[in-house]
Amino acid sequence: MTTPLLSVRDLRTVFDTDAGLARAVDGVSFDVATGESVGLVGESGCGKSVTAFSILRLIRPPGRIVEGSQITLDGTDLMSLDAESLRQIRGSRVSMVFQEPMTALNPVLRIGDQIAEVLRVHDHTPGKEARERSIEMLRLVGLSDPAARFDQYPHQLSGGMRQRVVIAMALVMHPELILADEPTTALDVTVQAQILELLAELRERMGMAMVLITHDLGVIAESTSRVMVMYAGEIVEEALVGELFDAPHHPYTNGLLRAIPEPTPADRGRRLAVIPGSVPPATDWPSGCRFRTRCAYAWERCEHEHPPVYQIGAGHTSRCHLAEEPWRRS
C-alpha cells in the first residue's frame, strides 16, 4: 500500500474557555495521497478550520493539541518538530490559502514584497531573483500587468485579485500540500468559479495535493475526488465524491445534500430542506451520537452508544448505527 503524503491519526484539539473545555476536534483520522484533492465539508463550528490549523500546528493558547495526536507529512512527524523546523515546513512543503485575504495580507507592505519574503525565508533567494519569481507567480495566477501589481498594496486590489495574491504566496515554493480554508467565501459567485478553476489548474500543473475546506457541497462536487463530512468535531462520513452524492449514508450528509438548491425547471418553487437545530457547542457535545438531537431516525441506542466508524463499502465509511440497523430508515 502506498504511503500517504499526509496522515492524521486521532487528532484532538481543545480550547480552555469560561464555559469549560471545548473539544473542537475530537479524534479525527484521515489520509491524503500525493496529488489527491480531498474535500472537508460541514457547517460552521464543526471543527474544519481548526483541523487545518492543527495540521500546521498553528494552535495557540488557550488552545492546544492533545498529546497522542499524530500528524505525519511524507514521513516527517510534525508533532515532534521544534518551532524553527516547523517554520521551514510551513510555506515550503505545506501551505495554506486563508478564507479572508485582507487578514492574510499585511496592509502596509506591497504585495510583491510579501510574496518575495516567502522566497527569501525558505529558499534564500536574492532580491532581484525573488522579484522576478514573484512577478512570474502573479502572472501564473492570472493578474494582468504583474510587474505593476508587484508594487501595489492590498487595498488597491479587488477581493478576487487579493485572493489570487494569497494563492500566489501559498504556491510560490511549489508545496507538496495546500490547505485551502474556505478560499471563495468572501467572493461573488462569478469570481468564486474563477478562483476554484485557478486552484484546480495550478494543483494539476504542480502535482500538489489539496485539502479543500468548505461548507458548500457544490464546491466539493466540482473540485475534489474524495470528501470527508465533519460534524461536532468528528468525521461522520467519508467516500468518493460520486458515491457520496449518489448514495449518502449518514443522516447529516443526507440533510446537507437536500439543502442544495437544484437549478432545474422541475425544482422551481421547491422549498429547500433544512436540518433542524444547530451544531451544539464544543463544550457540551451530546452523549451517544452527536447528531441525534437533530436526526429524524434517532432511537434509544443513539442516546447511549457513541457510534464507531462503520465500513459501508470500499472507501466509504459512516459514523451511524443505521449501518447495523438499516430497517430503521423505513
C-alpha atoms as a printed R data frame, in Angstrom:
    type eleno elety resid chain resno       x      y       z
1   ATOM     1    CA   MET     A     1   0.000  0.000   0.000
2   ATOM     2    CA   THR     A     2   1.323  3.434  -0.958
3   ATOM     3    CA   THR     A     3   2.386  5.613   1.969
4   ATOM     4    CA   PRO     A     4   0.083  8.677   2.148
5   ATOM     5    CA   LEU     A     5   1.518 12.153   1.794
6   ATOM     6    CA   LEU     A     6  -0.436 13.352   4.834
7   ATOM     7    CA   SER     A     7  -1.522 11.059   7.639
8   ATOM     8    CA   VAL     A     8  -3.616 12.311  10.559
9   ATOM     9    CA   ARG     A     9  -4.426  9.941  13.401
10  ATOM    10    CA   ASP     A    10  -6.633 10.562  16.438
11  ATOM    11    CA   LEU     A    11  -6.229 14.344  16.191
12  ATOM    12    CA   ARG     A    12  -7.666 16.064  19.262
13  ATOM    13    CA   THR     A    13  -7.552 19.833  19.649
14  ATOM    14    CA   VAL     A    14  -9.106 21.512  22.675
15  ATOM    15    CA   PHE     A    15  -9.596 25.055  23.965
16  ATOM    16    CA   ASP     A    16  -9.916 26.208  27.557
17  ATOM    17    CA   THR     A    17 -12.946 28.509  27.778
18  ATOM    18    CA   ASP     A    18 -15.038 30.096  30.519
19  ATOM    19    CA   ALA     A    19 -17.761 27.556  29.685
20  ATOM    20    CA   GLY     A    20 -15.369 24.624  30.097
21  ATOM    21    CA   LEU     A    21 -13.148 22.533  27.846
22  ATOM    22    CA   ALA     A    22 -14.120 22.885  24.174
23  ATOM    23    CA   ARG     A    23 -13.268 19.716  22.237
24  ATOM    24    CA   ALA     A    24 -13.170 21.381  18.827
25  ATOM    25    CA   VAL     A    25 -11.508 18.446  17.033
26  ATOM    26    CA   ASP     A    26 -12.150 15.150  18.731
27  ATOM    27    CA   GLY     A    27 -10.482 12.034  17.347
28  ATOM    28    CA   VAL     A    28 -10.140 12.867  13.636
29  ATOM    29    CA   SER     A    29  -8.200 10.455  11.394
30  ATOM    30    CA   PHE     A    30  -7.666 10.584   7.639
31  ATOM    31    CA   ASP     A    31  -5.052 10.255   4.881
32  ATOM    32    CA   VAL     A    32  -4.297 12.327   1.783
33  ATOM    33    CA   ALA     A    33  -2.371 10.774  -1.103
34  ATOM    34    CA   THR     A    34   0.219 12.574  -3.212
35  ATOM    35    CA   GLY     A    35  -1.555 14.753  -5.779
36  ATOM    36    CA   GLU     A    36  -5.017 13.982  -4.376
37  ATOM    37    CA   SER     A    37  -7.748 16.602  -3.929
38  ATOM    38    CA   VAL     A    38  -9.869 15.975  -0.838
39  ATOM    39    CA   GLY     A    39 -12.838 17.946   0.459
40  ATOM    40    CA   LEU     A    40 -13.633 18.596   4.122
41  ATOM    41    CA   VAL     A    41 -17.220 19.810   4.441
42  ATOM    42    CA   GLY     A    42 -19.597 20.727   7.253
43  ATOM    43    CA   GLU     A    43 -21.424 23.564   8.971
44  ATOM    44    CA   SER     A    44 -19.698 26.421  10.742
45  ATOM    45    CA   GLY     A    45 -18.500 25.345  14.168
46  ATOM    46    CA   CYS     A    46 -17.932 21.689  13.322
47  ATOM    47    CA   GLY     A    47 -14.108 21.889  13.516
48  ATOM    48    CA   LYS     A    48 -12.993 22.125   9.860
49  ATOM    49    CA   SER     A    49 -10.720 25.158  10.146
50  ATOM    50    CA   VAL     A    50  -9.326 24.029  13.494
51  ATOM    51    CA   THR     A    51  -8.332 20.772  11.798
52  ATOM    52    CA   ALA     A    52  -6.346 22.697   9.167
53  ATOM    53    CA   PHE     A    53  -4.672 24.951  11.733
54  ATOM    54    CA   SER     A    54  -3.815 21.858  13.792
55  ATOM    55    CA   ILE     A    55  -2.111 20.203  10.802
56  ATOM    56    CA   LEU     A    56   0.129 23.284  10.536
57  ATOM    57    CA   ARG     A    57   0.463 23.372  14.326
58  ATOM    58    CA   LEU     A    58  -0.807 26.946  14.430
59  ATOM    59    CA   ILE     A    59  -2.949 26.366  17.519
60  ATOM    60    CA   ARG     A    60  -2.077 28.821  20.285
61  ATOM    61    CA   PRO     A    61  -3.227 29.116  23.924
62  ATOM    62    CA   PRO     A    62  -5.903 28.831  25.164
63  ATOM    63    CA   GLY     A    63  -5.934 26.053  22.580
64  ATOM    64    CA   ARG     A    64  -3.689 23.002  22.420
65  ATOM    65    CA   ILE     A    65  -3.280 19.755  20.517
66  ATOM    66    CA   VAL     A    66  -3.754 16.861  22.914
67  ATOM    67    CA   GLU     A    67  -0.820 14.510  23.462
68  ATOM    68    CA   GLY     A    68  -1.218 11.337  21.422
69  ATOM    69    CA   SER     A    69  -2.381 13.111  18.265
70  ATOM    70    CA   GLN     A    70  -0.346 12.097  15.212
71  ATOM    71    CA   ILE     A    71   0.308 14.256  12.126
72  ATOM    72    CA   THR     A    72   2.788 12.973   9.541
73  ATOM    73    CA   LEU     A    73   3.806 14.683   6.286
74  ATOM    74    CA   ASP     A    74   5.595 12.364   3.875
75  ATOM    75    CA   GLY     A    75   7.253 10.527   6.747
76  ATOM    76    CA   THR     A    76   8.015 13.631   8.832
77  ATOM    77    CA   ASP     A    77   6.392 13.623  12.272
78  ATOM    78    CA   LEU     A    78   5.095 17.189  12.547
79  ATOM    79    CA   MET     A    79   4.159 16.749  16.215
80  ATOM    80    CA   SER     A    80   7.792 16.187  17.203
81  ATOM    81    CA   LEU     A    81   9.299 19.202  15.405
82  ATOM    82    CA   ASP     A    82  10.579 22.286  17.162
83  ATOM    83    CA   ALA     A    83   9.386 25.792  16.243
84  ATOM    84    CA   GLU     A    84  12.201 26.520  13.777
85  ATOM    85    CA   SER     A    85  11.755 23.227  11.925
86  ATOM    86    CA   LEU     A    86   8.026 23.901  11.651
87  ATOM    87    CA   ARG     A    87   8.649 27.361  10.193
88  ATOM    88    CA   GLN     A    88  10.783 25.772   7.478
89  ATOM    89    CA   ILE     A    89   7.960 23.396   6.546
90  ATOM    90    CA   ARG     A    90   5.129 25.939   6.615
91  ATOM    91    CA   GLY     A    91   5.055 27.765   3.299
92  ATOM    92    CA   SER     A    92   7.548 25.444   1.630
93  ATOM    93    CA   ARG     A    93   6.271 21.860   1.916
94  ATOM    94    CA   VAL     A    94   2.750 22.678   3.074
95  ATOM    95    CA   SER     A    95   0.918 25.985   2.575
96  ATOM    96    CA   MET     A    96  -2.456 27.454   3.412
97  ATOM    97    CA   VAL     A    97  -4.878 29.629   1.466
98  ATOM    98    CA   PHE     A    98  -6.856 31.559   4.046
99  ATOM    99    CA   GLN     A    99 -10.533 32.429   3.971
100 ATOM   100    CA   GLU     A   100 -10.171 36.227   4.085
101 ATOM   101    CA   PRO     A   101  -7.287 37.703   2.065
102 ATOM   102    CA   MET     A   102  -7.386 41.081   3.837
103 ATOM   103    CA   THR     A   103  -6.415 39.369   7.089
104 ATOM   104    CA   ALA     A   104  -3.839 37.120   5.370
105 ATOM   105    CA   LEU     A   105  -2.043 40.055   3.721
106 ATOM   106    CA   ASN     A   106  -0.128 42.790   5.532
107 ATOM   107    CA   PRO     A   107  -1.910 46.038   4.588
108 ATOM   108    CA   VAL     A   108   1.247 48.197   4.821
109 ATOM   109    CA   LEU     A   109   3.516 46.053   2.613
110 ATOM   110    CA   ARG     A   110   3.481 45.831  -1.166
111 ATOM   111    CA   ILE     A   111   2.016 42.562  -2.372
112 ATOM   112    CA   GLY     A   112   5.143 41.683  -4.341
113 ATOM   113    CA   ASP     A   113   7.331 42.092  -1.267
114 ATOM   114    CA   GLN     A   114   5.071 39.722   0.653
115 ATOM   115    CA   ILE     A   115   5.474 37.016  -1.998
116 ATOM   116    CA   ALA     A   116   9.221 37.650  -2.278
117 ATOM   117    CA   GLU     A   117   9.572 37.313   1.501
118 ATOM   118    CA   VAL     A   118   8.419 33.685   1.242
119 ATOM   119    CA   LEU     A   119  11.216 33.032  -1.260
120 ATOM   120    CA   ARG     A   120  13.834 34.793   0.850
121 ATOM   121    CA   VAL     A   121  12.885 32.925   4.037
122 ATOM   122    CA   HIS     A   122  12.573 29.431   2.577
123 ATOM   123    CA   ASP     A   123  14.884 29.491  -0.438
124 ATOM   124    CA   HIS     A   124  17.315 32.316   0.449
125 ATOM   125    CA   THR     A   125  16.512 33.816  -2.953
126 ATOM   126    CA   PRO     A   126  18.376 37.107  -3.579
127 ATOM   127    CA   GLY     A   127  16.379 40.297  -4.090
128 ATOM   128    CA   LYS     A   128  16.325 40.621  -7.893
129 ATOM   129    CA   GLU     A   129  15.595 36.953  -8.484
130 ATOM   130    CA   ALA     A   130  12.896 36.989  -5.774
131 ATOM   131    CA   ARG     A   131  11.227 39.917  -7.534
132 ATOM   132    CA   GLU     A   132  11.340 38.146 -10.901
133 ATOM   133    CA   ARG     A   133   9.923 34.916  -9.485
134 ATOM   134    CA   SER     A   134   7.207 36.830  -7.627
135 ATOM   135    CA   ILE     A   135   6.165 38.645 -10.798
136 ATOM   136    CA   GLU     A   136   6.085 35.336 -12.660
137 ATOM   137    CA   MET     A   137   3.875 33.891  -9.908
138 ATOM   138    CA   LEU     A   138   1.491 36.854 -10.172
139 ATOM   139    CA   ARG     A   139   1.312 36.189 -13.905
140 ATOM   140    CA   LEU     A   140   0.655 32.500 -13.252
141 ATOM   141    CA   VAL     A   141  -2.352 33.253 -11.031
142 ATOM   142    CA   GLY     A   142  -3.844 35.424 -13.744
143 ATOM   143    CA   LEU     A   143  -3.185 39.002 -12.637
144 ATOM   144    CA   SER     A   144  -2.839 41.458 -15.512
145 ATOM   145    CA   ASP     A   145   0.338 43.568 -15.705
146 ATOM   146    CA   PRO     A   146   2.030 41.607 -12.875
147 ATOM   147    CA   ALA     A   147   5.098 43.892 -12.769
148 ATOM   148    CA   ALA     A   148   2.866 46.836 -11.867
149 ATOM   149    CA   ARG     A   149   0.830 44.738  -9.405
150 ATOM   150    CA   PHE     A   150   4.055 43.842  -7.577
151 ATOM   151    CA   ASP     A   151   4.304 47.424  -6.293
152 ATOM   152    CA   GLN     A   152   0.655 47.774  -5.245
153 ATOM   153    CA   TYR     A   153  -0.810 47.440  -1.754
154 ATOM   154    CA   PRO     A   154  -3.665 45.072  -0.806
155 ATOM   155    CA   HIS     A   155  -6.258 47.863  -0.551
156 ATOM   156    CA   GLN     A   156  -5.629 48.757  -4.206
157 ATOM   157    CA   LEU     A   157  -6.871 45.350  -5.393
158 ATOM   158    CA   SER     A   158 -10.347 43.837  -5.613
159 ATOM   159    CA   GLY     A   159 -11.331 40.888  -3.416
160 ATOM   160    CA   GLY     A   160 -10.768 38.379  -6.216
161 ATOM   161    CA   MET     A   161  -7.374 39.863  -7.040
162 ATOM   162    CA   ARG     A   162  -6.320 39.753  -3.381
163 ATOM   163    CA   GLN     A   163  -7.303 36.090  -3.213
164 ATOM   164    CA   ARG     A   164  -5.132 35.417  -6.271
165 ATOM   165    CA   VAL     A   165  -2.234 37.094  -4.444
166 ATOM   166    CA   VAL     A   166  -2.813 34.846  -1.414
167 ATOM   167    CA   ILE     A   167  -2.769 31.827  -3.732
168 ATOM   168    CA   ALA     A   168   0.480 33.093  -5.295
169 ATOM   169    CA   MET     A   169   2.047 33.360  -1.824
170 ATOM   170    CA   ALA     A   170   0.894 29.850  -0.931
171 ATOM   171    CA   LEU     A   171   2.186 28.249  -4.134
172 ATOM   172    CA   VAL     A   172   5.391 30.163  -4.869
173 ATOM   173    CA   MET     A   173   7.507 27.444  -3.212
174 ATOM   174    CA   HIS     A   174   5.626 24.649  -5.046
175 ATOM   175    CA   PRO     A   175   4.499 22.880  -1.840
176 ATOM   176    CA   GLU     A   176   3.552 19.215  -1.700
177 ATOM   177    CA   LEU     A   177   0.266 20.004   0.062
178 ATOM   178    CA   ILE     A   178  -2.049 23.002   0.118
179 ATOM   179    CA   LEU     A   179  -4.779 23.574   2.689
180 ATOM   180    CA   ALA     A   180  -7.494 25.829   1.242
181 ATOM   181    CA   ASP     A   181  -9.746 27.119   4.030
182 ATOM   182    CA   GLU     A   182 -12.997 28.437   2.502
183 ATOM   183    CA   PRO     A   183 -10.979 30.221  -0.219
184 ATOM   184    CA   THR     A   184 -14.040 31.662  -2.010
185 ATOM   185    CA   THR     A   185 -16.376 32.572   0.872
186 ATOM   186    CA   ALA     A   186 -15.932 36.359   0.630
187 ATOM   187    CA   LEU     A   187 -16.219 36.482  -3.174
188 ATOM   188    CA   ASP     A   188 -19.162 36.813  -5.537
189 ATOM   189    CA   VAL     A   189 -20.320 33.770  -7.488
190 ATOM   190    CA   THR     A   190 -18.514 34.569 -10.745
191 ATOM   191    CA   VAL     A   191 -15.196 35.204  -9.009
192 ATOM   192    CA   GLN     A   192 -15.674 32.071  -6.871
193 ATOM   193    CA   ALA     A   193 -15.774 29.948 -10.018
194 ATOM   194    CA   GLN     A   194 -12.636 31.630 -11.363
195 ATOM   195    CA   ILE     A   195 -10.690 31.041  -8.127
196 ATOM   196    CA   LEU     A   196 -11.729 27.373  -7.919
197 ATOM   197    CA   GLU     A   197 -10.784 26.833 -11.556
198 ATOM   198    CA   LEU     A   198  -7.432 28.513 -10.906
199 ATOM   199    CA   LEU     A   199  -6.710 26.313  -7.875
200 ATOM   200    CA   ALA     A   200  -7.589 23.164  -9.830
201 ATOM   201    CA   GLU     A   201  -5.392 24.190 -12.764
202 ATOM   202    CA   LEU     A   202  -2.385 25.063 -10.595
203 ATOM   203    CA   ARG     A   203  -2.774 21.928  -8.487
204 ATOM   204    CA   GLU     A   204  -2.711 19.774 -11.636
205 ATOM   205    CA   ARG     A   205   0.224 21.671 -13.109
206 ATOM   206    CA   MET     A   206   2.338 21.473  -9.937
207 ATOM   207    CA   GLY     A   207   1.253 17.979  -8.865
208 ATOM   208    CA   MET     A   208   0.168 19.153  -5.412
209 ATOM   209    CA   ALA     A   209  -2.282 17.527  -3.039
210 ATOM   210    CA   MET     A   210  -5.065 19.716  -1.677
211 ATOM   211    CA   VAL     A   211  -7.465 19.660   1.245
212 ATOM   212    CA   LEU     A   212 -10.346 21.979   0.361
213 ATOM   213    CA   ILE     A   213 -12.336 23.137   3.391
214 ATOM   214    CA   THR     A   214 -15.832 24.428   2.715
215 ATOM   215    CA   HIS     A   215 -19.470 24.354   3.815
216 ATOM   216    CA   ASP     A   216 -20.601 24.127   0.169
217 ATOM   217    CA   LEU     A   217 -21.120 20.635  -1.262
218 ATOM   218    CA   GLY     A   218 -21.476 22.150  -4.717
219 ATOM   219    CA   VAL     A   219 -17.876 23.346  -4.488
220 ATOM   220    CA   ILE     A   220 -16.822 19.882  -3.320
221 ATOM   221    CA   ALA     A   221 -18.508 18.225  -6.319
222 ATOM   222    CA   GLU     A   222 -16.592 20.436  -8.746
223 ATOM   223    CA   SER     A   223 -13.173 20.464  -7.105
224 ATOM   224    CA   THR     A   224 -12.384 17.206  -5.271
225 ATOM   225    CA   SER     A   225 -12.311 13.454  -5.835
226 ATOM   226    CA   ARG     A   226 -12.996 12.391  -2.249
227 ATOM   227    CA   VAL     A   227 -14.954 14.047   0.524
228 ATOM   228    CA   MET     A   228 -14.998 13.899   4.327
229 ATOM   229    CA   VAL     A   229 -18.113 15.176   6.097
230 ATOM   230    CA   MET     A   230 -17.426 16.680   9.522
231 ATOM   231    CA   TYR     A   231 -19.878 17.250  12.352
232 ATOM   232    CA   ALA     A   232 -19.315 18.171  16.006
233 ATOM   233    CA   GLY     A   233 -15.550 17.622  15.928
234 ATOM   234    CA   GLU     A   234 -15.708 14.251  14.140
235 ATOM   235    CA   ILE     A   235 -15.644 12.925  10.600
236 ATOM   236    CA   VAL     A   236 -19.062 11.288  10.257
237 ATOM   237    CA   GLU     A   237 -18.848 10.095   6.640
238 ATOM   238    CA   GLU     A   238 -16.123  9.635   4.028
239 ATOM   239    CA   ALA     A   239 -16.449  8.484   0.415
240 ATOM   240    CA   LEU     A   240 -15.546  9.209  -3.170
241 ATOM   241    CA   VAL     A   241 -17.480 12.273  -4.307
242 ATOM   242    CA   GLY     A   242 -19.637 10.414  -6.828
243 ATOM   243    CA   GLU     A   243 -20.614  7.744  -4.318
244 ATOM   244    CA   LEU     A   244 -21.387 10.272  -1.596
245 ATOM   245    CA   PHE     A   245 -23.732 12.210  -3.881
246 ATOM   246    CA   ASP     A   246 -25.362  9.068  -5.291
247 ATOM   247    CA   ALA     A   247 -25.663  7.056  -2.072
248 ATOM   248    CA   PRO     A   248 -25.106  9.130   1.095
249 ATOM   249    CA   HIS     A   249 -25.392  7.088   4.271
250 ATOM   250    CA   HIS     A   250 -25.219  9.379   7.305
251 ATOM   251    CA   PRO     A   251 -28.424 11.379   8.020
252 ATOM   252    CA   TYR     A   252 -26.331 14.541   8.369
253 ATOM   253    CA   THR     A   253 -24.890 14.089   4.882
254 ATOM   254    CA   ASN     A   254 -28.409 13.483   3.575
255 ATOM   255    CA   GLY     A   255 -29.515 16.739   5.179
256 ATOM   256    CA   LEU     A   256 -26.673 18.700   3.624
257 ATOM   257    CA   LEU     A   257 -27.423 17.305   0.181
258 ATOM   258    CA   ARG     A   258 -31.158 18.039   0.456
259 ATOM   259    CA   ALA     A   259 -30.311 21.657   1.290
260 ATOM   260    CA   ILE     A   260 -28.546 22.205  -2.054
261 ATOM   261    CA   PRO     A   261 -30.663 24.253  -4.499
262 ATOM   262    CA   GLU     A   262 -31.383 22.370  -7.745
263 ATOM   263    CA   PRO     A   263 -31.424 24.853 -10.642
264 ATOM   264    CA   THR     A   264 -33.820 22.880 -12.869
265 ATOM   265    CA   PRO     A   265 -37.334 23.809 -14.049
266 ATOM   266    CA   ALA     A   266 -38.870 20.929 -12.098
267 ATOM   267    CA   ASP     A   267 -37.431 22.289  -8.847
268 ATOM   268    CA   ARG     A   268 -38.537 25.894  -9.259
269 ATOM   269    CA   GLY     A   269 -40.628 26.927  -6.287
270 ATOM   270    CA   ARG     A   270 -39.497 23.927  -4.227
271 ATOM   271    CA   ARG     A   271 -38.775 24.743  -0.602
272 ATOM   272    CA   LEU     A   272 -35.239 23.868   0.434
273 ATOM   273    CA   ALA     A   273 -34.940 21.187   3.074
274 ATOM   274    CA   VAL     A   274 -33.368 22.318   6.338
275 ATOM   275    CA   ILE     A   275 -31.641 20.446   9.129
276 ATOM   276    CA   PRO     A   276 -33.422 21.388  12.360
277 ATOM   277    CA   GLY     A   277 -31.402 22.947  15.164
278 ATOM   278    CA   SER     A   278 -27.730 23.844  15.023
279 ATOM   279    CA   VAL     A   279 -24.313 22.400  15.810
280 ATOM   280    CA   PRO     A   280 -24.079 22.067  19.622
281 ATOM   281    CA   PRO     A   281 -21.283 23.881  21.471
282 ATOM   282    CA   ALA     A   282 -17.935 22.081  21.614
283 ATOM   283    CA   THR     A   283 -18.046 22.354  25.403
284 ATOM   284    CA   ASP     A   284 -21.167 20.172  25.546
285 ATOM   285    CA   TRP     A   285 -21.278 17.524  22.820
286 ATOM   286    CA   PRO     A   286 -24.360 15.293  23.271
287 ATOM   287    CA   SER     A   287 -23.872 11.796  24.662
288 ATOM   288    CA   GLY     A   288 -24.002  8.895  22.245
289 ATOM   289    CA   CYS     A   289 -24.359 10.065  18.655
290 ATOM   290    CA   ARG     A   290 -23.644 13.787  18.470
291 ATOM   291    CA   PHE     A   291 -26.156 14.279  15.665
292 ATOM   292    CA   ARG     A   292 -29.031 12.542  17.468
293 ATOM   293    CA   THR     A   293 -30.666 15.764  18.711
294 ATOM   294    CA   ARG     A   294 -31.198 16.834  15.079
295 ATOM   295    CA   CYS     A   295 -31.754 13.418  13.482
296 ATOM   296    CA   ALA     A   296 -35.133 12.121  12.293
297 ATOM   297    CA   TYR     A   297 -34.026  8.491  12.792
298 ATOM   298    CA   ALA     A   298 -32.554  8.690  16.306
299 ATOM   299    CA   TRP     A   299 -33.575  5.962  18.745
300 ATOM   300    CA   GLU     A   300 -32.514  4.844  22.217
301 ATOM   301    CA   ARG     A   301 -29.227  3.292  21.090
302 ATOM   302    CA   CYS     A   302 -28.167  6.640  19.613
303 ATOM   303    CA   GLU     A   303 -28.560  8.315  23.002
304 ATOM   304    CA   HIS     A   304 -26.351  5.895  24.919
305 ATOM   305    CA   GLU     A   305 -23.858  4.415  22.421
306 ATOM   306    CA   HIS     A   306 -21.365  6.559  20.559
307 ATOM   307    CA   PRO     A   307 -21.288  5.155  17.002
308 ATOM   308    CA   PRO     A   308 -17.972  3.780  15.751
309 ATOM   309    CA   VAL     A   309 -16.815  4.209  12.159
310 ATOM   310    CA   TYR     A   310 -18.715  1.611  10.099
311 ATOM   311    CA   GLN     A   311 -17.478  0.345   6.720
312 ATOM   312    CA   ILE     A   312 -20.285  0.923   4.199
313 ATOM   313    CA   GLY     A   313 -18.347 -0.042   1.088
314 ATOM   314    CA   ALA     A   314 -14.895  0.157  -0.455
315 ATOM   315    CA   GLY     A   315 -13.530  3.502   0.730
316 ATOM   316    CA   HIS     A   316 -16.937  4.512   2.147
317 ATOM   317    CA   THR     A   317 -17.358  4.862   5.927
318 ATOM   318    CA   SER     A   318 -20.098  6.280   8.148
319 ATOM   319    CA   ARG     A   319 -20.347  7.000  11.859
320 ATOM   320    CA   CYS     A   320 -24.020  5.969  12.168
321 ATOM   321    CA   HIS     A   321 -25.774  2.991  13.816
322 ATOM   322    CA   LEU     A   322 -28.066  2.730  10.781
323 ATOM   323    CA   ALA     A   323 -25.219  0.728   9.227
324 ATOM   324    CA   GLU     A   324 -26.182 -2.137  11.583
325 ATOM   325    CA   GLU     A   325 -29.921 -1.399  11.764
326 ATOM   326    CA   PRO     A   326 -30.836 -0.073   8.287
327 ATOM   327    CA   TRP     A   327 -34.515 -1.061   8.657
328 ATOM   328    CA   ARG     A   328 -34.999  1.943  10.978
329 ATOM   329    CA   ARG     A   329 -34.952  4.244   7.933
330 ATOM   330    CA   SER     A   330 -38.339  2.891   6.813
